[in-house]
Amino acid sequence: MSSTTNLLKTQSTEAVNNAASHGDIQRHPHLWFEDGSIDIILTISGGTAECRLHRDFLARLSPTFGSQSGCDGTGNLSESNTRTFEDSVEDSADLEALFLHIYHINPVILNPTFDKIASVLRASHKHGFESIGDAAQAAFQELYPPDPFADFANWERTEEAAFLSVKYFVEPALKPLLYTLITEVGLGLDENEDPNAPTDDQPLPRRMDDTDLQIKANIVDRCRYGFHKITQAFTPSLFQPTNSGHMKCTDILAGRWSDLVVLPALQHSWASMPIQALREIRKIDWAAEGVCGTCCLQKDEDWKKEAEEFWEQLDDLLQLSDYEKSSVLGG
């Protein structure tokens, strides 16, 4: 974890009091404790807010934060009544979300929105709150579960989420997010696409350093590569009529396969979205086409198993082993 000691700027008590006397700083409505020992000034959407928190408590949770805010190695104050400022509104909003979580005022478990979880994930990593970061990662995984039967089409903020999953190594969420970007968003399909341009469901991008830009570019490249590998792997089985336990039912499946499977596959690009394609094939009323009940049950189970097996195959098709903690930019 890189040092962040320069991200927190201290001001004198006199300077802060002067700002407060002009009405520029208001007490935070939830993060002001009379017995607190550190005053932190946050520039948030509602203006400039002053928080009074417990520095020794926070230092025990994160020695890194203790060092940033003026504690010595034992958590004791090296300077009394220090005011701490964040550099940007974005950083302040993340830090505010972190404190609201730590003090159980607005924990991620009660407010598991993307923005809340992302803020706590970023701030906990930046300021060394490792246990809080673990909780944020768990909540993040709940938003994007590694489940082949998840509703990928209704997921939101997927490109930003994929970036966070790589940067902070939320490994279980990476496969479903990359798969969703390939099959639902179409990220990387335009060879001339700017990897740093926001997509329709994304907010304006935050400030990014060179490493962040590399991560975003790598995700686009990985999606472009994955699209071709997925299509190559799934196309043969998609356009080949399937067999069943009874010859009569096999003949029916073969006779109806072109109209019920191949035609919609061509119309909706099923070859590049195998999980969704198999889901749609399972929805077809094969009994109405004359397939017996036993074979309908058998084929439904076969297609479900095929989806699960293809989901496991994605690890190799997307080369997910390249994404390691020591080298998040692998591949």
C-alpha positions, 0 to 999 in steps of 0.5 A: 500500500502506497504512503498517503501521508501527504494527503492530509493537511493540517491547519492551525487551530486559529486558522480553523477558528477564523474560518468558523467565525465567518460561517464557512465551517459547520459542525458535521451533523453526525460526526461530532463527539464532545469527547473527541480528540481530533477535528477533521475538516471535510469538504463535502457536497453540503459545504465544509463540515468539521468532525470531532472524532476519537484519534486514539480509537481510529489509530488503533484501527489503522496505524497508518491513519494514526500517523497521518493524523499526528499520532505517535507509534503508541496512538498518543497525540503528537500535537494537540487539537490538530485540524485535518483537511482532505485534498478534494471533495471526492476524497472527503466524501470517501472519508466521510463514508468511512467514518459513518461506517466505523461509528455505525451511523451508516454502515455498509450493511445497512446501506449497501449501495454502490456509491457507499461501498465504493467510498468505504473501499477506497478510503479504507485502502487509502488510510489503512483500515484493513478490517473495514476494507475486508467488510467493504469487499464482502459487501461489494461481492454481494452486488456482483456475485460470482453466479452464472445465473445472476441477472447480469443485464440489470447490473449497474456501474459495471465498468467502474466496478470492474476497475475497483475489483482489479485495483483492490483485488476483489477477486470473486467479483472480477469474472462476473464483471468482465463477463458482463462488460463483454456480453451486456455492455460490449466493452472493447468491441470497437477497435477505436474505442477510448478505454478511458471514455465513460460509458452510458451508465457511468458517472464522470470519471474521478481523477486518475493516476497513470496506474489507474489509466493502465488498469482501465486500458487493460480491462478494455483489452481483456474484454476484447480478447475475451469476446473472441475467445468466448465466441470461438468456444461456444459457437460450435455447440450453439449451432449444433442440434442437441440429442435427447434420450428418445429418438423421437424427441431428438428428431423434434429438437433437431427439426425445431433447432433452426427456428427456435435457437439458431434464428434468435441466436443470429438476431441477438448475438447469442454466440458471444453470450453463452450463459444468457443463450443457454438461459433462453434455450431453457425457457423455450416450451419444448413440451409444446413442440412435442418433446416428452416430459422426461426429455424436457427435464433431462435437457433442462438439466443438461443446459443448466450443467453446460452453463455451469461448465462454461462459467468455470471455463471462463477462468481460462478464456479470460486468463484470470490467473493474470490478475494477481495481487502482485501484478494487477496489470497482468496480461 
